[in-house]
Amino acid sequence: MTCMVTEIADGKVIEVELTGKLTKEAYEVFVPATEAQIEKHGKVRMLVILSDFHGWDMGALWEDLKFDVKHFNHIEKLAIVGESKWEKGMALFCRPFTTASIKYFDKADLDAARTWIQE
């Protein structure tokens, strides 16, 4: 599992690239970085890029639920970029947990996702 976090547009856009199976340790990387930008800007936009993604382990799922509840109103836009049909379904699954506008993009459309998240 790898987790890379990049801040764009002075931290208002957070790009998170996840590879493999999401673990609790990945949340220890991206949650503090995201919360620092929420503190600074009030609301942020997230672009999540899934590469060879294999879902969550139980520790990561719990961390994800805690993050979603705590930051229900802090994510303004969420772009999910992936490679498979089930990843596309994640965009629908996320809707009840956030007030963000959510859109799925295929990996080939990464540039379009980056444009949409900054519009």
N, CA, C and O atoms as CSV, one atom per row, in Angstrom:
chain,resi,resn,atom,element,x,y,z
A,1,MET,N,N,0.850,-1.182,0.000
A,1,MET,CA,C,0.000,0.000,0.000
A,1,MET,C,C,0.883,1.227,0.000
A,1,MET,O,O,1.763,1.383,0.846
A,2,THR,N,N,0.632,2.094,-0.962
A,2,THR,CA,C,1.301,3.386,-0.950
A,2,THR,C,C,0.248,4.481,-0.942
A,2,THR,O,O,-0.840,4.324,-1.497
A,3,CYS,N,N,0.588,5.588,-0.307
A,3,CYS,CA,C,-0.300,6.738,-0.214
A,3,CYS,C,C,0.545,7.984,-0.398
A,3,CYS,O,O,1.407,8.288,0.427
A,4,MET,N,N,0.295,8.705,-1.485
A,4,MET,CA,C,0.993,9.963,-1.731
A,4,MET,C,C,-0.021,11.096,-1.671
A,4,MET,O,O,-1.098,11.011,-2.262
A,5,VAL,N,N,0.333,12.163,-0.949
A,5,VAL,CA,C,-0.539,13.319,-0.815
A,5,VAL,C,C,0.179,14.521,-1.406
A,5,VAL,O,O,1.319,14.813,-1.046
A,6,THR,N,N,-0.501,15.221,-2.323
A,6,THR,CA,C,0.047,16.419,-2.946
A,6,THR,C,C,-0.963,17.540,-2.784
A,6,THR,O,O,-2.154,17.357,-3.036
A,7,GLU,N,N,-0.482,18.699,-2.363
A,7,GLU,CA,C,-1.351,19.871,-2.242
A,7,GLU,C,C,-1.217,20.714,-3.503
A,7,GLU,O,O,-0.114,20.956,-3.995
A,8,ILE,N,N,-2.376,21.162,-4.022
A,8,ILE,CA,C,-2.433,21.965,-5.234
A,8,ILE,C,C,-3.264,23.201,-4.920
A,8,ILE,O,O,-4.092,23.177,-4.010
A,9,ALA,N,N,-3.051,24.275,-5.664
A,9,ALA,CA,C,-3.819,25.512,-5.479
A,9,ALA,C,C,-3.697,25.999,-4.041
A,9,ALA,O,O,-4.700,26.295,-3.391
A,10,ASP,N,N,-2.455,26.080,-3.547
A,10,ASP,CA,C,-2.175,26.536,-2.192
A,10,ASP,C,C,-2.877,25.684,-1.140
A,10,ASP,O,O,-3.253,26.198,-0.086
A,11,GLY,N,N,-3.057,24.407,-1.404
A,11,GLY,CA,C,-3.642,23.489,-0.438
A,11,GLY,C,C,-5.146,23.369,-0.481
A,11,GLY,O,O,-5.714,22.555,0.247
A,12,LYS,N,N,-5.811,24.155,-1.312
A,12,LYS,CA,C,-7.271,24.054,-1.402
A,12,LYS,C,C,-7.685,22.767,-2.122
A,12,LYS,O,O,-8.782,22.256,-1.897
A,13,VAL,N,N,-6.816,22.246,-2.981
A,13,VAL,CA,C,-7.039,20.957,-3.645
A,13,VAL,C,C,-5.996,19.982,-3.115
A,13,VAL,O,O,-4.800,20.275,-3.102
A,14,ILE,N,N,-6.466,18.825,-2.681
A,14,ILE,CA,C,-5.582,17.784,-2.169
A,14,ILE,C,C,-5.700,16.582,-3.096
A,14,ILE,O,O,-6.786,16.038,-3.298
A,15,GLU,N,N,-4.575,16.181,-3.649
A,15,GLU,CA,C,-4.538,15.023,-4.535
A,15,GLU,C,C,-3.948,13.856,-3.751
A,15,GLU,O,O,-2.831,13.941,-3.241
A,16,VAL,N,N,-4.712,12.758,-3.660
A,16,VAL,CA,C,-4.290,11.577,-2.917
A,16,VAL,C,C,-4.214,10.410,-3.891
A,16,VAL,O,O,-5.204,10.057,-4.530
A,17,GLU,N,N,-3.022,9.812,-3.999
A,17,GLU,CA,C,-2.866,8.647,-4.875
A,17,GLU,C,C,-2.706,7.408,-4.001
A,17,GLU,O,O,-1.802,7.334,-3.168
A,18,LEU,N,N,-3.598,6.434,-4.200
A,18,LEU,CA,C,-3.611,5.203,-3.411
A,18,LEU,C,C,-3.343,4.008,-4.313
A,18,LEU,O,O,-3.950,3.868,-5.375
A,19,THR,N,N,-2.429,3.150,-3.881
A,19,THR,CA,C,-2.093,1.947,-4.627
A,19,THR,C,C,-2.148,0.761,-3.671
A,19,THR,O,O,-1.648,0.838,-2.549
A,20,GLY,N,N,-2.753,-0.329,-4.117
A,20,GLY,CA,C,-2.815,-1.537,-3.297
A,20,GLY,C,C,-4.014,-1.527,-2.374
A,20,GLY,O,O,-5.056,-0.970,-2.718
A,21,LYS,N,N,-3.884,-2.131,-1.213
A,21,LYS,CA,C,-4.958,-2.214,-0.223
A,21,LYS,C,C,-4.772,-1.111,0.805
A,21,LYS,O,O,-3.696,-0.964,1.385
A,22,LEU,N,N,-5.827,-0.335,1.027
A,22,LEU,CA,C,-5.775,0.796,1.947
A,22,LEU,C,C,-5.704,0.303,3.392
A,22,LEU,O,O,-6.513,-0.517,3.825
A,23,THR,N,N,-4.719,0.819,4.125
A,23,THR,CA,C,-4.512,0.419,5.517
A,23,THR,C,C,-4.700,1.615,6.442
A,23,THR,O,O,-4.750,2.761,5.996
A,24,LYS,N,N,-4.802,1.332,7.726
A,24,LYS,CA,C,-4.913,2.386,8.734
A,24,LYS,C,C,-3.720,3.341,8.644
A,24,LYS,O,O,-3.870,4.544,8.858
A,25,GLU,N,N,-2.552,2.813,8.332
A,25,GLU,CA,C,-1.343,3.635,8.232
A,25,GLU,C,C,-1.460,4.699,7.143
A,25,GLU,O,O,-0.901,5.787,7.282
A,26,ALA,N,N,-2.179,4.398,6.066
A,26,ALA,CA,C,-2.377,5.397,5.015
A,26,ALA,C,C,-3.161,6.598,5.554
A,26,ALA,O,O,-2.899,7.740,5.178
A,27,TYR,N,N,-4.124,6.325,6.437
A,27,TYR,CA,C,-4.890,7.414,7.037
A,27,TYR,C,C,-4.016,8.273,7.940
A,27,TYR,O,O,-4.269,9.468,8.094
A,28,GLU,N,N,-2.991,7.675,8.537
A,28,GLU,CA,C,-2.061,8.429,9.368
A,28,GLU,C,C,-1.233,9.393,8.529
A,28,GLU,O,O,-0.655,10.339,9.064
A,29,VAL,N,N,-1.170,9.162,7.218
A,29,VAL,CA,C,-0.481,10.071,6.297
A,29,VAL,C,C,-1.442,11.149,5.802
A,29,VAL,O,O,-1.150,12.339,5.920
A,30,PHE,N,N,-2.589,10.742,5.247
A,30,PHE,CA,C,-3.405,11.726,4.557
A,30,PHE,C,C,-4.382,12.495,5.445
A,30,PHE,O,O,-4.759,13.613,5.092
A,31,VAL,N,N,-4.804,11.943,6.578
A,31,VAL,CA,C,-5.742,12.670,7.436
A,31,VAL,C,C,-5.112,13.937,8.025
A,31,VAL,O,O,-5.725,15.000,7.930
A,32,PRO,N,N,-3.920,13.878,8.629
A,32,PRO,CA,C,-3.346,15.123,9.157
A,32,PRO,C,C,-3.109,16.179,8.079
A,32,PRO,O,O,-3.329,17.367,8.316
A,33,ALA,N,N,-2.663,15.753,6.898
A,33,ALA,CA,C,-2.438,16.707,5.803
A,33,ALA,C,C,-3.751,17.339,5.374
A,33,ALA,O,O,-3.806,18.545,5.133
A,34,THR,N,N,-4.809,16.544,5.277
A,34,THR,CA,C,-6.122,17.051,4.879
A,34,THR,C,C,-6.697,17.961,5.952
A,34,THR,O,O,-7.217,19.033,5.641
A,35,GLU,N,N,-6.611,17.550,7.206
A,35,GLU,CA,C,-7.164,18.360,8.294
A,35,GLU,C,C,-6.448,19.697,8.436
A,35,GLU,O,O,-7.071,20.693,8.803
A,36,ALA,N,N,-5.154,19.734,8.151
A,36,ALA,CA,C,-4.420,21.004,8.193
A,36,ALA,C,C,-4.963,21.970,7.141
A,36,ALA,O,O,-5.080,23.168,7.396
A,37,GLN,N,N,-5.293,21.447,5.958
A,37,GLN,CA,C,-5.823,22.315,4.903
A,37,GLN,C,C,-7.272,22.711,5.183
A,37,GLN,O,O,-7.684,23.817,4.835
A,38,ILE,N,N,-8.046,21.830,5.803
A,38,ILE,CA,C,-9.412,22.184,6.202
A,38,ILE,C,C,-9.352,23.310,7.233
A,38,ILE,O,O,-10.131,24.261,7.162
A,39,GLU,N,N,-8.432,23.205,8.185
A,39,GLU,CA,C,-8.248,24.253,9.197
A,39,GLU,C,C,-7.906,25.590,8.535
A,39,GLU,O,O,-8.381,26.645,8.956
A,40,LYS,N,N,-7.085,25.528,7.506
A,40,LYS,CA,C,-6.624,26.738,6.819
A,40,LYS,C,C,-7.705,27.338,5.921
A,40,LYS,O,O,-7.875,28.557,5.893
A,41,HIS,N,N,-8.449,26.485,5.176
A,41,HIS,CA,C,-9.369,26.970,4.143
A,41,HIS,C,C,-10.849,26.815,4.492
A,41,HIS,O,O,-11.693,27.437,3.846
A,42,GLY,N,N,-11.183,26.010,5.485
A,42,GLY,CA,C,-12.589,25.758,5.804
A,42,GLY,C,C,-13.147,24.598,5.003
A,42,GLY,O,O,-13.704,23.658,5.571
A,43,LYS,N,N,-13.004,24.657,3.694
A,43,LYS,CA,C,-13.425,23.567,2.803
A,43,LYS,C,C,-12.298,23.284,1.827
A,43,LYS,O,O,-11.548,24.181,1.441
A,44,VAL,N,N,-12.190,22.020,1.432
A,44,VAL,CA,C,-11.174,21.623,0.461
A,44,VAL,C,C,-11.813,20.775,-0.622
A,44,VAL,O,O,-12.963,20.348,-0.513
A,45,ARG,N,N,-11.050,20.547,-1.651
A,45,ARG,CA,C,-11.450,19.650,-2.737
A,45,ARG,C,C,-10.447,18.512,-2.783
A,45,ARG,O,O,-9.249,18.722,-2.590
A,46,MET,N,N,-10.940,17.301,-3.040
A,46,MET,CA,C,-10.056,16.138,-3.067
A,46,MET,C,C,-10.136,15.416,-4.400
A,46,MET,O,O,-11.217,15.176,-4.938
A,47,LEU,N,N,-8.977,15.080,-4.912
A,47,LEU,CA,C,-8.848,14.250,-6.105
A,47,LEU,C,C,-8.174,12.962,-5.647
A,47,LEU,O,O,-7.006,12.977,-5.259
A,48,VAL,N,N,-8.900,11.854,-5.690
A,48,VAL,CA,C,-8.388,10.569,-5.233
A,48,VAL,C,C,-8.123,9.694,-6.456
A,48,VAL,O,O,-9.037,9.377,-7.218
A,49,ILE,N,N,-6.859,9.311,-6.631
A,49,ILE,CA,C,-6.446,8.488,-7.770
A,49,ILE,C,C,-6.176,7.078,-7.252
A,49,ILE,O,O,-5.301,6.875,-6.410
A,50,LEU,N,N,-6.928,6.116,-7.757
A,50,LEU,CA,C,-6.797,4.724,-7.344
A,50,LEU,C,C,-6.046,3.949,-8.421
A,50,LEU,O,O,-6.491,3.875,-9.566
A,51,SER,N,N,-4.903,3.372,-8.048
A,51,SER,CA,C,-4.099,2.577,-8.984
A,51,SER,C,C,-3.918,1.190,-8.396
A,51,SER,O,O,-3.431,1.044,-7.275
A,52,ASP,N,N,-4.310,0.166,-9.152
A,52,ASP,CA,C,-4.196,-1.211,-8.673
A,52,ASP,C,C,-4.775,-1.309,-7.259
A,52,ASP,O,O,-4.175,-1.915,-6.371
A,53,PHE,N,N,-5.941,-0.709,-7.069
A,53,PHE,CA,C,-6.567,-0.576,-5.756
A,53,PHE,C,C,-7.295,-1.858,-5.376
A,53,PHE,O,O,-8.009,-2.442,-6.191
A,54,HIS,N,N,-7.108,-2.294,-4.120
A,54,HIS,CA,C,-7.694,-3.551,-3.646
A,54,HIS,C,C,-8.606,-3.370,-2.438
A,54,HIS,O,O,-8.843,-4.324,-1.698
A,55,GLY,N,N,-9.118,-2.169,-2.229
A,55,GLY,CA,C,-10.062,-1.936,-1.142
A,55,GLY,C,C,-9.385,-1.582,0.169
A,55,GLY,O,O,-8.234,-1.147,0.189
A,56,TRP,N,N,-10.115,-1.772,1.273
A,56,TRP,CA,C,-9.683,-1.383,2.599
A,56,TRP,C,C,-9.505,-2.608,3.484
A,56,TRP,O,O,-10.195,-3.614,3.318
A,57,ASP,N,N,-8.564,-2.513,4.435
A,57,ASP,CA,C,-8.593,-3.504,5.514
A,57,ASP,C,C,-9.520,-2.935,6.597
A,57,ASP,O,O,-9.951,-1.787,6.491
A,58,MET,N,N,-9.829,-3.719,7.634
A,58,MET,CA,C,-10.816,-3.293,8.626
A,58,MET,C,C,-10.385,-2.024,9.371
A,58,MET,O,O,-11.222,-1.166,9.655
A,59,GLY,N,N,-9.113,-1.896,9.687
A,59,GLY,CA,C,-8.627,-0.693,10.369
A,59,GLY,C,C,-8.817,0.540,9.511
A,59,GLY,O,O,-9.194,1.600,10.011
A,60,ALA,N,N,-8.558,0.406,8.223
A,60,ALA,CA,C,-8.722,1.536,7.303
A,60,ALA,C,C,-10.195,1.893,7.136
A,60,ALA,O,O,-10.542,3.072,7.061
A,61,LEU,N,N,-11.058,0.893,7.077
A,61,LEU,CA,C,-12.489,1.155,6.934
A,61,LEU,C,C,-13.005,1.968,8.126
A,61,LEU,O,O,-13.783,2.906,7.946
A,62,TRP,N,N,-12.580,1.615,9.331
A,62,TRP,CA,C,-12.974,2.350,10.531
A,62,TRP,C,C,-12.459,3.792,10.469
A,62,TRP,O,O,-13.200,4.723,10.785
A,63,GLU,N,N,-11.201,3.985,10.065
A,63,GLU,CA,C,-10.637,5.332,9.947
A,63,GLU,C,C,-11.388,6.149,8.902
A,63,GLU,O,O,-11.603,7.348,9.080
A,64,ASP,N,N,-11.786,5.494,7.810
A,64,ASP,CA,C,-12.524,6.170,6.752
A,64,ASP,C,C,-13.882,6.653,7.262
A,64,ASP,O,O,-14.284,7.785,6.992
A,65,LEU,N,N,-14.574,5.806,7.987
A,65,LEU,CA,C,-15.881,6.195,8.528
A,65,LEU,C,C,-15.752,7.360,9.506
A,65,LEU,O,O,-16.570,8.280,9.481
A,66,LYS,N,N,-14.736,7.330,10.366
A,66,LYS,CA,C,-14.525,8.435,11.313
A,66,LYS,C,C,-14.228,9.729,10.566
A,66,LYS,O,O,-14.743,10.788,10.925
A,67,PHE,N,N,-13.397,9.645,9.527
A,67,PHE,CA,C,-13.060,10.824,8.729
A,67,PHE,C,C,-14.309,11.379,8.052
A,67,PHE,O,O,-14.541,12.588,8.064
A,68,ASP,N,N,-15.115,10.493,7.459
A,68,ASP,CA,C,-16.327,10.925,6.751
A,68,ASP,C,C,-17.298,11.640,7.676
A,68,ASP,O,O,-17.863,12.669,7.306
A,69,VAL,N,N,-17.499,11.105,8.876
A,69,VAL,CA,C,-18.430,11.729,9.824
A,69,VAL,C,C,-17.899,13.082,10.282
A,69,VAL,O,O,-18.648,14.058,10.330
A,70,LYS,N,N,-16.635,13.146,10.613
A,70,LYS,CA,C,-16.029,14.383,11.121
A,70,LYS,C,C,-16.015,15.488,10.067
A,70,LYS,O,O,-16.183,16.663,10.395
A,71,HIS,N,N,-15.813,15.114,8.801
A,71,HIS,CA,C,-15.616,16.115,7.749
A,71,HIS,C,C,-16.746,16.104,6.713
A,71,HIS,O,O,-16.533,16.433,5.546
A,72,PHE,N,N,-17.930,15.727,7.149
A,72,PHE,CA,C,-19.111,15.653,6.288
A,72,PHE,C,C,-19.291,16.917,5.441
A,72,PHE,O,O,-19.611,16.820,4.256
A,73,ASN,N,N,-19.091,18.093,6.029
A,73,ASN,CA,C,-19.316,19.371,5.337
A,73,ASN,C,C,-18.040,20.054,4.861
A,73,ASN,O,O,-18.114,21.144,4.295
A,74,HIS,N,N,-16.883,19.456,5.070
A,74,HIS,CA,C,-15.625,20.134,4.765
A,74,HIS,C,C,-15.060,19.821,3.382
A,74,HIS,O,O,-14.129,20.489,2.931
A,75,ILE,N,N,-15.606,18.826,2.711
A,75,ILE,CA,C,-15.129,18.477,1.373
A,75,ILE,C,C,-16.116,19.081,0.379
A,75,ILE,O,O,-17.291,18.715,0.349
A,76,GLU,N,N,-15.619,20.010,-0.430
A,76,GLU,CA,C,-16.463,20.730,-1.377
A,76,GLU,C,C,-16.703,19.938,-2.660
A,76,GLU,O,O,-17.817,19.895,-3.181
A,77,LYS,N,N,-15.638,19.315,-3.159
A,77,LYS,CA,C,-15.708,18.493,-4.369
A,77,LYS,C,C,-14.827,17.273,-4.172
A,77,LYS,O,O,-13.775,17.346,-3.538
A,78,LEU,N,N,-15.273,16.140,-4.729
A,78,LEU,CA,C,-14.508,14.900,-4.654
A,78,LEU,C,C,-14.487,14.259,-6.035
A,78,LEU,O,O,-15.529,13.885,-6.574
A,79,ALA,N,N,-13.289,14.137,-6.600
A,79,ALA,CA,C,-13.116,13.436,-7.873
A,79,ALA,C,C,-12.429,12.112,-7.567
A,79,ALA,O,O,-11.405,12.079,-6.885
A,80,ILE,N,N,-12.995,11.025,-8.073
A,80,ILE,CA,C,-12.407,9.701,-7.915
A,80,ILE,C,C,-11.964,9.233,-9.297
A,80,ILE,O,O,-12.764,9.167,-10.230
A,81,VAL,N,N,-10.684,8.910,-9.411
A,81,VAL,CA,C,-10.119,8.442,-10.676
A,81,VAL,C,C,-9.713,6.990,-10.484
A,81,VAL,O,O,-8.940,6.667,-9.583
A,82,GLY,N,N,-10.238,6.112,-11.340
A,82,GLY,CA,C,-9.957,4.694,-11.153
A,82,GLY,C,C,-9.889,3.913,-12.440
A,82,GLY,O,O,-9.903,4.469,-13.538
A,83,GLU,N,N,-9.814,2.590,-12.271
A,83,GLU,CA,C,-9.591,1.689,-13.395
A,83,GLU,C,C,-10.687,0.649,-13.575
A,83,GLU,O,O,-10.677,-0.095,-14.556
A,84,SER,N,N,-11.630,0.586,-12.644
A,84,SER,CA,C,-12.585,-0.512,-12.732
A,84,SER,C,C,-14.007,-0.064,-12.414
A,84,SER,O,O,-14.237,1.021,-11.880
A,85,LYS,N,N,-14.945,-0.928,-12.757
A,85,LYS,CA,C,-16.362,-0.632,-12.555
A,85,LYS,C,C,-16.701,-0.480,-11.068
A,85,LYS,O,O,-17.500,0.388,-10.715
A,86,TRP,N,N,-16.115,-1.302,-10.187
A,86,TRP,CA,C,-16.450,-1.195,-8.771
A,86,TRP,C,C,-15.921,0.099,-8.182
A,86,TRP,O,O,-16.518,0.639,-7.250
A,87,GLU,N,N,-14.786,0.621,-8.717
A,87,GLU,CA,C,-14.286,1.913,-8.252
A,87,GLU,C,C,-15.263,3.021,-8.645
A,87,GLU,O,O,-15.458,3.979,-7.898
A,88,LYS,N,N,-15.870,2.882,-9.814
A,88,LYS,CA,C,-16.886,3.847,-10.234
A,88,LYS,C,C,-18.059,3.831,-9.246
A,88,LYS,O,O,-18.624,4.876,-8.927
A,89,GLY,N,N,-18.415,2.641,-8.767
A,89,GLY,CA,C,-19.485,2.515,-7.785
A,89,GLY,C,C,-19.170,3.200,-6.468
A,89,GLY,O,O,-20.083,3.559,-5.724
A,90,MET,N,N,-17.890,3.387,-6.168
A,90,MET,CA,C,-17.507,4.084,-4.942
A,90,MET,C,C,-18.033,5.512,-4.926
A,90,MET,O,O,-18.362,6.039,-3.863
A,91,ALA,N,N,-18.114,6.140,-6.089
A,91,ALA,CA,C,-18.634,7.505,-6.155
A,91,ALA,C,C,-20.073,7.543,-5.653
A,91,ALA,O,O,-20.460,8.481,-4.956
A,92,LEU,N,N,-20.862,6.541,-5.998
A,92,LEU,CA,C,-22.242,6.461,-5.511
A,92,LEU,C,C,-22.284,6.118,-4.028
A,92,LEU,O,O,-23.099,6.660,-3.282
A,93,PHE,N,N,-21.410,5.222,-3.607
A,93,PHE,CA,C,-21.355,4.812,-2.208
A,93,PHE,C,C,-21.011,5.991,-1.290
A,93,PHE,O,O,-21.506,6.060,-0.165
A,94,CYS,N,N,-20.175,6.910,-1.757
A,94,CYS,CA,C,-19.716,8.037,-0.933
A,94,CYS,C,C,-20.786,9.097,-0.709
A,94,CYS,O,O,-20.717,9.838,0.272
A,95,ARG,N,N,-21.770,9.187,-1.591
A,95,ARG,CA,C,-22.748,10.280,-1.535
A,95,ARG,C,C,-23.409,10.498,-0.178
A,95,ARG,O,O,-23.521,11.651,0.239
A,96,PRO,N,N,-23.855,9.460,0.543
A,96,PRO,CA,C,-24.510,9.719,1.833
A,96,PRO,C,C,-23.568,10.263,2.915
A,96,PRO,O,O,-24.031,10.767,3.939
A,97,PHE,N,N,-22.257,10.164,2.695
A,97,PHE,CA,C,-21.293,10.521,3.726
A,97,PHE,C,C,-20.683,11.904,3.550
A,97,PHE,O,O,-19.789,12.284,4.305
A,98,THR,N,N,-21.149,12.654,2.572
A,98,THR,CA,C,-20.571,13.973,2.334
A,98,THR,C,C,-21.566,14.867,1.607
A,98,THR,O,O,-22.486,14.388,0.944
A,99,THR,N,N,-21.364,16.168,1.742
A,99,THR,CA,C,-22.162,17.121,0.975
A,99,THR,C,C,-21.434,17.519,-0.314
A,99,THR,O,O,-21.920,18.366,-1.063
A,100,ALA,N,N,-20.287,16.919,-0.569
A,100,ALA,CA,C,-19.465,17.257,-1.741
A,100,ALA,C,C,-20.149,16.873,-3.046
A,100,ALA,O,O,-20.946,15.936,-3.105
A,101,SER,N,N,-19.811,17.631,-4.098
A,101,SER,CA,C,-20.121,17.188,-5.454
A,101,SER,C,C,-19.121,16.086,-5.768
A,101,SER,O,O,-17.917,16.268,-5.585
A,102,ILE,N,N,-19.613,14.939,-6.244
A,102,ILE,CA,C,-18.745,13.786,-6.483
A,102,ILE,C,C,-18.846,13.375,-7.947
A,102,ILE,O,O,-19.935,13.309,-8.518
A,103,LYS,N,N,-17.686,13.101,-8.539
A,103,LYS,CA,C,-17.668,12.665,-9.932
A,103,LYS,C,C,-16.562,11.624,-10.111
A,103,LYS,O,O,-15.465,11.765,-9.569
A,104,TYR,N,N,-16.872,10.573,-10.884
A,104,TYR,CA,C,-15.906,9.527,-11.191
A,104,TYR,C,C,-15.308,9.773,-12.576
A,104,TYR,O,O,-16.004,10.190,-13.501
A,105,PHE,N,N,-14.013,9.508,-12.702
A,105,PHE,CA,C,-13.311,9.615,-13.986
A,105,PHE,C,C,-12.498,8.344,-14.192
A,105,PHE,O,O,-11.923,7.813,-13.242
A,106,ASP,N,N,-12.448,7.856,-15.428
A,106,ASP,CA,C,-11.554,6.752,-15.757
A,106,ASP,C,C,-10.120,7.271,-15.741
A,106,ASP,O,O,-9.874,8.455,-15.973
A,107,LYS,N,N,-9.181,6.375,-15.464
A,107,LYS,CA,C,-7.769,6.747,-15.356
A,107,LYS,C,C,-7.280,7.529,-16.582
A,107,LYS,O,O,-6.449,8.427,-16.443
A,108,ALA,N,N,-7.781,7.204,-17.768
A,108,ALA,CA,C,-7.374,7.901,-18.992
A,108,ALA,C,C,-7.820,9.363,-18.988
A,108,ALA,O,O,-7.304,10.171,-19.760
A,109,ASP,N,N,-8.770,9.703,-18.127
A,109,ASP,CA,C,-9.313,11.060,-18.069
A,109,ASP,C,C,-8.789,11.844,-16.868
A,109,ASP,O,O,-9.474,12.740,-16.374
A,110,LEU,N,N,-7.594,11.524,-16.394
A,110,LEU,CA,C,-7.016,12.193,-15.232
A,110,LEU,C,C,-6.939,13.706,-15.426
A,110,LEU,O,O,-7.230,14.461,-14.498
A,111,ASP,N,N,-6.549,14.159,-16.621
A,111,ASP,CA,C,-6.471,15.603,-16.868
A,111,ASP,C,C,-7.841,16.264,-16.732
A,111,ASP,O,O,-7.949,17.367,-16.196
A,112,ALA,N,N,-8.884,15.594,-17.216
A,112,ALA,CA,C,-10.251,16.127,-17.087
A,112,ALA,C,C,-10.652,16.199,-15.615
A,112,ALA,O,O,-11.320,17.149,-15.208
A,113,ALA,N,N,-10.259,15.218,-14.815
A,113,ALA,CA,C,-10.554,15.229,-13.373
A,113,ALA,C,C,-9.854,16.398,-12.701
A,113,ALA,O,O,-10.441,17.076,-11.858
A,114,ARG,N,N,-8.614,16.633,-13.067
A,114,ARG,CA,C,-7.862,17.765,-12.481
A,114,ARG,C,C,-8.501,19.089,-12.876
A,114,ARG,O,O,-8.543,20.014,-12.064
A,115,THR,N,N,-8.993,19.197,-14.092
A,115,THR,CA,C,-9.677,20.423,-14.518
A,115,THR,C,C,-10.979,20.601,-13.741
A,115,THR,O,O,-11.258,21.691,-13.241
A,116,TRP,N,N,-11.782,19.533,-13.636
A,116,TRP,CA,C,-13.087,19.608,-12.953
A,116,TRP,C,C,-12.923,19.988,-11.482
A,116,TRP,O,O,-13.690,20.799,-10.962
A,117,ILE,N,N,-11.931,19.409,-10.814
A,117,ILE,CA,C,-11.773,19.647,-9.373
A,117,ILE,C,C,-11.397,21.095,-9.091
A,117,ILE,O,O,-11.661,21.600,-7.999
A,118,GLN,N,N,-10.778,21.775,-10.072
A,118,GLN,CA,C,-10.361,23.162,-9.854
A,118,GLN,C,C,-11.340,24.192,-10.390
A,118,GLN,O,O,-11.151,25.391,-10.182
A,119,GLU,N,N,-12.396,23.737,-11.085
A,119,GLU,CA,C,-13.368,24.688,-11.657
A,119,GLU,C,C,-14.183,25.353,-10.570
A,119,GLU,O,O,-15.046,26.179,-10.864
